Amino acid sequence: MKIQPVQTSHAPDAIGPYSQAVTVNGFVYTSGQIGLDPETMEMVAGIEAQTHRVMKNVNAVLKASGTSLKQAVKLTIFLQDMNDFATVNEIYSSYLSEPYPARSAVEVAKLPKGALVEIEAVAIKE
């Protein structure tokens, strides 16, 4: 069982001592993605833009891992404000299709770099 780190320029560089994702035993585990634009490493503004950017970042990491959101089995959403849940849910669902992955959504006190939303994924390799 060998753990393989994943790195892609199509998602933000890690801002700490972690990999964008790791693969092991046919699964991909992504680190949480926030609304950083991978080209500028600047946070996009607003919950809508951040949610779109987060989903694009998650998908980019999954693609670099040899899979995609279609193979996601579990996603976890971290929200700075649960009042944003409906907005995030609508945007989130536009990136997925049935059968939808399992999911949790949790309100947290703070996210890195002042992010409004962070999402991590577990997927199987295609």
N, C-alpha and C positions, 0 to 999 in steps of 0.2 A: 504494500500500500504506500504509494509515493504521492506526496502532496506537491502539486504544481502551482506556482503563482501565475497570475494572469496580469498582463499590463497592456494597455492600449492608449494611444494618443487621442482616441475619439471620446474619451471620458476624462474628467479631471484627474490630475496626478494625485496620489495619496498625500494628505497633508499631515501625516504622522507615520509612525512605524507599523504600517500594515500594507497588505496587498489590495489591489482593486478587487480581486477575487482569488479564490483558490479552487482547484479541482482535485477531487479525490473519489475513487471508487465509482466513477460515472456520475457524480454530482458536482454541481458548481455552487459555491457559496460566495455571494458578493458581499463586499463591505457596503455599509450604508452610503447612498449617493445623495448629495444635496444639489441645490440649484446653481452650481458653479459652471460657467461656460468653459469648456475644456481649452479653448483657444486663448482666452484672456485670463482664466482663473479668477474672474470676477463673478460675484453673485448677481443673477438676474433679479429684476425687481417684481415684487408682488406674488401672491399665492398662485395665480394662474400660470404665470411664466415660470415660476420655480417648479411647479408640478410637471409641466411639460418637459422642462430641462431635466428634471430628476428621472422621468421615465425614459427619456432619450439616453441619459447617462447609464441607467441600469441596462437598457437594451444593448448599448455599445459594449459594455463589459461582458454581457452574456454572449454576444456575437464573437468577441475576441476569445471567449472560452469554448467556442464551438457549439453554441446552442442559441436559444432566443427566448423571448417572453412566452412564446407558444408552448415551451417546455417547462415553464415555471410551475413549481408545485406549492410554493409558499412564499408570500411576500409579507413584510412587516412595514407598516407605515407609522412614522413618528411625527406627530403634529405639535407645533408650539401652541396652537389654539384649536381645540376641538370644534369651535364654531366654523372652522374652515373645512370640516369633514365633507359636507355636501359638494362643495366646489372641487375638492381633491378627488372625491369618489367619481364624479362625472368625468373628469379628465383622465383619471386612472383607467376607468372602464373603456375609454376610447382606444387604449393601447392593447387591450386584451380581448380574447374571444372564448366562448365556451369550449370545453369545460374550464371554468375559471379556477385559478389556483386558490388554495386556502389562504386566509389573510387575517392579520390582526392589525388594529389601529389603536395607537396609544398616544395620549397627550403627555408631553414632557415639559419640564420647566424651561429648558434651553437646548438649542442645537448648535453644532459648530458653526462659526462664522455668522451667527445670527440668522441661520436658515429658518424658514417657516415650515418646511417639510423635509423629511429624510425617508428614503425607502431602501430596504435591503431585500435580496431575493435568494431563494434556493431553487435550482433548476436541475433537470436531468440532461445529460448530454445527448444530442440527437444521434 
